[in-house]
């Protein structure tokens, strides 16, 4: 694989990525807001730049959804944690610790300072992973037993381009960012992967089985797709279910 980073006016940094086996140009914006153009190995970089420029509006529309929010004390992270942020000028750098219910940040810098916010995100990711490793395997096992599915193993990972996956060996991988979703949508993702233990495609048989265990699954798909796997803060007055 060969990569090149370029600055394109009106867009910003774009990663041009050449990969053997790729047959066409492909544009994507990942959960971190990185714009990438996948290219066939033989394609000149100029073609990738032109491809991105032609789609400036599409890119900027997707980048706008990656605008970073400022985290504040009292924001909720996942299902069980609340942010507690304190300014302590005696410290030499931001520090963090987790309890079962809090993400505690102490920083000599203002709350909205880049380094304080980065420490908040870093600690929040640990909290989400902790919650996911405790709750998701239990919920997956419950749903599998309830609907007659069998799987070999469940893994919790930092997936940022998808919510989950299922291998041909029935190993299910789940993103710990799922803890930011309402439980109704978490169940959608878990059942989606369980159905893949029987149907490794998205054909009619897959959706027939999916709808049999989760009526209205296709409607819920739009709600799931409206979210992105990343750290978000939810105000306690607007809690996710």
PAFIGU-644214 format. One record per residue (C-alpha): x, y, z; residue number from 1. Coordinates in Angstrom, 3 decimals, m for minus. Layout:
<rs>
@xx->X yy->Y zz->Z pos->NUM
...
</rs>
This chain:
<rs>
@xx->0.000 yy->0.000 zz->0.000 pos->1
@xx->1.213 yy->3.515 zz->m0.811 pos->2
@xx->m0.152 yy->6.716 zz->0.737 pos->3
@xx->0.167 yy->10.427 zz->0.139 pos->4
@xx->m1.316 yy->13.296 zz->2.151 pos->5
@xx->m2.308 yy->16.421 zz->0.260 pos->6
@xx->m3.975 yy->19.739 zz->1.136 pos->7
@xx->m6.909 yy->20.553 zz->m1.113 pos->8
@xx->m8.381 yy->24.089 zz->m0.929 pos->9
@xx->m11.953 yy->24.036 zz->0.344 pos->10
@xx->m11.511 yy->20.574 zz->1.862 pos->11
@xx->m8.282 yy->20.387 zz->3.871 pos->12
@xx->m6.074 yy->17.332 zz->4.255 pos->13
@xx->m6.936 yy->14.312 zz->2.127 pos->14
@xx->m5.240 yy->10.919 zz->2.333 pos->15
@xx->m4.667 yy->9.324 zz->m1.075 pos->16
@xx->m4.279 yy->5.582 zz->m0.549 pos->17
@xx->m3.163 yy->3.237 zz->m3.334 pos->18
@xx->m3.825 yy->m0.442 zz->m2.760 pos->19
@xx->m3.249 yy->m3.473 zz->m4.960 pos->20
@xx->m6.506 yy->m5.222 zz->m5.791 pos->21
@xx->m8.552 yy->m2.014 zz->m5.707 pos->22
@xx->m10.370 yy->m1.545 zz->m9.013 pos->23
@xx->m12.004 yy->1.873 zz->m8.658 pos->24
@xx->m11.777 yy->5.197 zz->m6.832 pos->25
@xx->m13.544 yy->5.288 zz->m3.472 pos->26
@xx->m14.160 yy->8.253 zz->m1.177 pos->27
@xx->m14.737 yy->8.003 zz->2.579 pos->28
@xx->m14.778 yy->10.118 zz->5.746 pos->29
@xx->m14.109 yy->8.041 zz->8.855 pos->30
@xx->m15.247 yy->8.544 zz->12.441 pos->31
@xx->m12.247 yy->10.764 zz->13.171 pos->32
@xx->m13.046 yy->13.083 zz->10.261 pos->33
@xx->m10.202 yy->11.837 zz->8.051 pos->34
@xx->m10.954 yy->12.159 zz->4.342 pos->35
@xx->m9.574 yy->9.254 zz->2.326 pos->36
@xx->m9.551 yy->8.428 zz->m1.388 pos->37
@xx->m8.923 yy->4.742 zz->m2.067 pos->38
@xx->m7.269 yy->4.225 zz->m5.450 pos->39
@xx->m6.102 yy->1.422 zz->m7.751 pos->40
@xx->m2.321 yy->1.078 zz->m7.458 pos->41
@xx->m1.741 yy->2.155 zz->m11.053 pos->42
@xx->m3.845 yy->5.366 zz->m10.839 pos->43
@xx->m1.912 yy->8.684 zz->m10.701 pos->44
@xx->m2.366 yy->10.743 zz->m7.535 pos->45
@xx->m3.675 yy->13.612 zz->m9.678 pos->46
@xx->m6.740 yy->11.502 zz->m10.472 pos->47
@xx->m7.447 yy->11.071 zz->m6.760 pos->48
@xx->m7.128 yy->14.796 zz->m6.139 pos->49
@xx->m9.519 yy->15.567 zz->m9.013 pos->50
@xx->m11.949 yy->12.937 zz->m7.684 pos->51
@xx->m12.005 yy->14.610 zz->m4.251 pos->52
@xx->m12.401 yy->18.113 zz->m5.705 pos->53
@xx->m15.429 yy->17.007 zz->m7.720 pos->54
@xx->m17.046 yy->15.899 zz->m4.474 pos->55
@xx->m16.202 yy->18.879 zz->m2.274 pos->56
@xx->m19.816 yy->19.476 zz->m1.224 pos->57
@xx->m20.296 yy->15.836 zz->m0.217 pos->58
@xx->m17.061 yy->15.849 zz->1.789 pos->59
@xx->m17.857 yy->19.071 zz->3.628 pos->60
@xx->m21.339 yy->17.829 zz->4.447 pos->61
@xx->m19.858 yy->14.739 zz->6.101 pos->62
@xx->m17.051 yy->16.679 zz->7.783 pos->63
@xx->m19.595 yy->18.967 zz->9.418 pos->64
@xx->m20.935 yy->15.971 zz->11.345 pos->65
@xx->m17.468 yy->15.472 zz->12.853 pos->66
@xx->m17.274 yy->18.877 zz->14.507 pos->67
@xx->m15.878 yy->18.266 zz->17.979 pos->68
@xx->m18.100 yy->19.179 zz->20.871 pos->69
@xx->m16.720 yy->20.613 zz->24.102 pos->70
@xx->m17.210 yy->18.231 zz->27.019 pos->71
@xx->m18.457 yy->19.682 zz->30.301 pos->72
@xx->m18.910 yy->18.500 zz->33.879 pos->73
@xx->m22.197 yy->16.654 zz->34.208 pos->74
@xx->m22.139 yy->15.232 zz->30.688 pos->75
@xx->m22.995 yy->11.556 zz->30.495 pos->76
@xx->m20.612 yy->9.046 zz->28.906 pos->77
@xx->m22.117 yy->5.714 zz->27.943 pos->78
@xx->m24.648 yy->4.094 zz->30.251 pos->79
@xx->m23.063 yy->4.453 zz->33.673 pos->80
@xx->m20.533 yy->7.283 zz->33.754 pos->81
@xx->m20.799 yy->11.023 zz->34.331 pos->82
@xx->m17.993 yy->13.522 zz->33.683 pos->83
@xx->m16.519 yy->15.371 zz->36.645 pos->84
@xx->m13.988 yy->18.009 zz->35.535 pos->85
@xx->m11.930 yy->20.037 zz->37.979 pos->86
@xx->m9.285 yy->22.692 zz->37.355 pos->87
@xx->m6.223 yy->22.216 zz->39.581 pos->88
@xx->m3.400 yy->24.679 zz->38.903 pos->89
@xx->m1.033 yy->22.647 zz->41.096 pos->90
@xx->m0.865 yy->19.880 zz->38.483 pos->91
@xx->1.706 yy->19.847 zz->35.699 pos->92
@xx->m0.607 yy->18.132 zz->33.190 pos->93
@xx->m4.193 yy->16.844 zz->32.865 pos->94
@xx->m4.898 yy->13.606 zz->34.719 pos->95
@xx->m7.828 yy->11.210 zz->34.823 pos->96
@xx->m9.260 yy->8.335 zz->36.782 pos->97
@xx->m12.360 yy->6.184 zz->36.543 pos->98
@xx->m14.811 yy->4.982 zz->39.145 pos->99
@xx->m17.838 yy->2.800 zz->38.491 pos->100
@xx->m19.949 yy->5.910 zz->37.914 pos->101
@xx->m17.591 yy->8.786 zz->37.084 pos->102
@xx->m14.934 yy->9.897 zz->34.623 pos->103
@xx->m12.888 yy->12.258 zz->36.794 pos->104
@xx->m10.606 yy->14.788 zz->35.095 pos->105
@xx->m8.210 yy->17.126 zz->36.888 pos->106
@xx->m6.322 yy->19.666 zz->34.803 pos->107
@xx->m4.227 yy->22.790 zz->35.357 pos->108
@xx->m5.693 yy->24.110 zz->32.100 pos->109
@xx->m9.172 yy->25.480 zz->31.324 pos->110
@xx->m11.890 yy->22.926 zz->30.576 pos->111
@xx->m12.095 yy->23.934 zz->26.907 pos->112
@xx->m8.317 yy->23.727 zz->26.372 pos->113
@xx->m7.235 yy->21.215 zz->23.720 pos->114
@xx->m5.162 yy->19.121 zz->26.133 pos->115
@xx->m7.951 yy->18.960 zz->28.728 pos->116
@xx->m10.466 yy->17.903 zz->26.106 pos->117
@xx->m8.073 yy->15.276 zz->24.733 pos->118
@xx->m7.664 yy->13.815 zz->28.221 pos->119
@xx->m11.464 yy->13.729 zz->28.573 pos->120
@xx->m11.838 yy->11.808 zz->25.310 pos->121
@xx->m9.030 yy->9.421 zz->26.271 pos->122
@xx->m10.613 yy->8.671 zz->29.668 pos->123
@xx->m14.109 yy->8.442 zz->28.177 pos->124
@xx->m12.897 yy->5.792 zz->25.736 pos->125
@xx->m11.604 yy->3.752 zz->28.679 pos->126
@xx->m14.989 yy->4.119 zz->30.379 pos->127
@xx->m16.873 yy->3.000 zz->27.262 pos->128
@xx->m14.576 yy->m0.004 zz->26.858 pos->129
@xx->m15.073 yy->m0.916 zz->30.516 pos->130
@xx->m18.854 yy->m0.691 zz->30.189 pos->131
@xx->m18.929 yy->m2.593 zz->26.896 pos->132
@xx->m16.790 yy->m5.467 zz->28.172 pos->133
@xx->m19.180 yy->m5.872 zz->31.109 pos->134
@xx->m22.556 yy->m5.346 zz->29.467 pos->135
@xx->m22.389 yy->m6.351 zz->25.800 pos->136
@xx->m21.347 yy->m10.022 zz->26.210 pos->137
@xx->m24.165 yy->m10.507 zz->28.726 pos->138
@xx->m26.733 yy->m8.902 zz->26.435 pos->139
@xx->m25.502 yy->m10.840 zz->23.376 pos->140
@xx->m25.735 yy->m14.133 zz->25.270 pos->141
@xx->m29.273 yy->m13.300 zz->26.430 pos->142
@xx->m30.468 yy->m12.440 zz->22.905 pos->143
@xx->m28.796 yy->m15.535 zz->21.425 pos->144
@xx->m30.552 yy->m17.828 zz->23.898 pos->145
@xx->m33.875 yy->m16.039 zz->23.467 pos->146
@xx->m33.881 yy->m16.441 zz->19.669 pos->147
@xx->m31.956 yy->m19.687 zz->19.208 pos->148
@xx->m28.654 yy->m18.402 zz->17.843 pos->149
@xx->m25.209 yy->m19.893 zz->18.398 pos->150
@xx->m21.897 yy->m18.053 zz->18.200 pos->151
@xx->m18.338 yy->m19.061 zz->19.056 pos->152
@xx->m16.914 yy->m15.950 zz->20.695 pos->153
@xx->m17.537 yy->m12.245 zz->21.231 pos->154
@xx->m14.800 yy->m9.616 zz->21.057 pos->155
@xx->m14.991 yy->m5.959 zz->22.067 pos->156
@xx->m12.913 yy->m3.615 zz->19.918 pos->157
@xx->m12.451 yy->0.046 zz->18.977 pos->158
@xx->m14.376 yy->m0.200 zz->15.709 pos->159
@xx->m14.869 yy->3.239 zz->14.165 pos->160
@xx->m16.195 yy->2.451 zz->10.692 pos->161
@xx->m18.881 yy->m0.050 zz->11.698 pos->162
@xx->m20.802 yy->m1.092 zz->14.812 pos->163
@xx->m20.036 yy->m4.781 zz->14.588 pos->164
@xx->m19.098 yy->m7.746 zz->12.433 pos->165
@xx->m19.445 yy->m11.520 zz->12.327 pos->166
@xx->m16.854 yy->m13.876 zz->10.819 pos->167
@xx->m17.549 yy->m17.101 zz->8.964 pos->168
@xx->m16.358 yy->m18.868 zz->12.140 pos->169
@xx->m19.178 yy->m17.184 zz->14.108 pos->170
@xx->m16.865 yy->m14.849 zz->15.988 pos->171
@xx->m18.771 yy->m11.633 zz->16.699 pos->172
@xx->m16.860 yy->m8.367 zz->17.124 pos->173
@xx->m18.616 yy->m5.362 zz->18.657 pos->174
@xx->m17.576 yy->m1.717 zz->18.869 pos->175
@xx->m17.400 yy->m0.389 zz->22.414 pos->176
@xx->m18.829 yy->2.863 zz->21.038 pos->177
@xx->m22.156 yy->1.013 zz->21.046 pos->178
@xx->m22.495 yy->2.109 zz->24.659 pos->179
@xx->m23.352 yy->5.585 zz->23.334 pos->180
@xx->m26.514 yy->4.288 zz->21.607 pos->181
@xx->m29.994 yy->3.740 zz->23.084 pos->182
@xx->m30.518 yy->0.102 zz->24.134 pos->183
@xx->m33.067 yy->m0.384 zz->21.353 pos->184
@xx->m30.371 yy->0.342 zz->18.763 pos->185
@xx->m27.749 yy->m1.696 zz->20.618 pos->186
@xx->m30.083 yy->m4.681 zz->20.405 pos->187
@xx->m30.514 yy->m4.006 zz->16.682 pos->188
@xx->m26.737 yy->m4.281 zz->16.150 pos->189
@xx->m26.374 yy->m7.370 zz->18.335 pos->190
@xx->m29.249 yy->m9.165 zz->16.620 pos->191
@xx->m27.922 yy->m8.085 zz->13.228 pos->192
@xx->m24.637 yy->m9.877 zz->13.940 pos->193
@xx->m26.400 yy->m12.909 zz->15.420 pos->194
@xx->m28.439 yy->m13.284 zz->12.230 pos->195
@xx->m25.126 yy->m13.283 zz->10.346 pos->196
@xx->m24.198 yy->m16.487 zz->12.177 pos->197
@xx->m26.861 yy->m18.085 zz->9.966 pos->198
@xx->m26.882 yy->m15.789 zz->6.920 pos->199
@xx->m23.542 yy->m14.283 zz->5.835 pos->200
@xx->m25.163 yy->m11.791 zz->3.466 pos->201
@xx->m27.920 yy->m9.179 zz->3.359 pos->202
@xx->m30.225 yy->m11.038 zz->1.008 pos->203
@xx->m33.961 yy->m11.750 zz->1.420 pos->204
@xx->m33.323 yy->m14.703 zz->3.781 pos->205
@xx->m31.227 yy->m12.492 zz->6.050 pos->206
@xx->m33.919 yy->m9.833 zz->6.356 pos->207
@xx->m36.661 yy->m12.432 zz->6.747 pos->208
@xx->m34.826 yy->m13.948 zz->9.707 pos->209
@xx->m33.926 yy->m10.536 zz->11.110 pos->210
@xx->m37.529 yy->m9.316 zz->10.967 pos->211
@xx->m38.684 yy->m12.538 zz->12.669 pos->212
@xx->m36.595 yy->m11.717 zz->15.764 pos->213
@xx->m36.863 yy->m7.925 zz->15.526 pos->214
@xx->m40.020 yy->m6.678 zz->13.784 pos->215
@xx->m39.379 yy->m3.324 zz->12.132 pos->216
@xx->m35.642 yy->m3.970 zz->11.774 pos->217
@xx->m35.405 yy->m2.134 zz->8.459 pos->218
@xx->m36.896 yy->1.002 zz->10.008 pos->219
@xx->m34.427 yy->0.866 zz->12.900 pos->220
@xx->m31.562 yy->0.591 zz->10.400 pos->221
@xx->m32.009 yy->4.256 zz->9.446 pos->222
@xx->m31.733 yy->5.298 zz->13.092 pos->223
@xx->m28.551 yy->3.271 zz->13.590 pos->224
@xx->m26.983 yy->4.708 zz->10.444 pos->225
@xx->m27.651 yy->8.231 zz->11.730 pos->226
@xx->m25.100 yy->7.653 zz->14.513 pos->227
@xx->m21.310 yy->7.399 zz->14.230 pos->228
@xx->m18.964 yy->5.230 zz->16.336 pos->229
@xx->m17.181 yy->7.919 zz->18.348 pos->230
@xx->m17.156 yy->9.526 zz->21.788 pos->231
@xx->m20.124 yy->11.795 zz->22.387 pos->232
@xx->m21.325 yy->13.547 zz->25.517 pos->233
@xx->m24.984 yy->13.502 zz->26.457 pos->234
@xx->m26.382 yy->16.156 zz->28.748 pos->235
@xx->m28.047 yy->14.586 zz->31.771 pos->236
@xx->m31.257 yy->16.379 zz->30.859 pos->237
@xx->m31.266 yy->14.659 zz->27.467 pos->238
@xx->m30.100 yy->11.164 zz->28.395 pos->239
@xx->m30.015 yy->8.344 zz->25.913 pos->240
@xx->m32.345 yy->5.513 zz->26.826 pos->241
</rs>
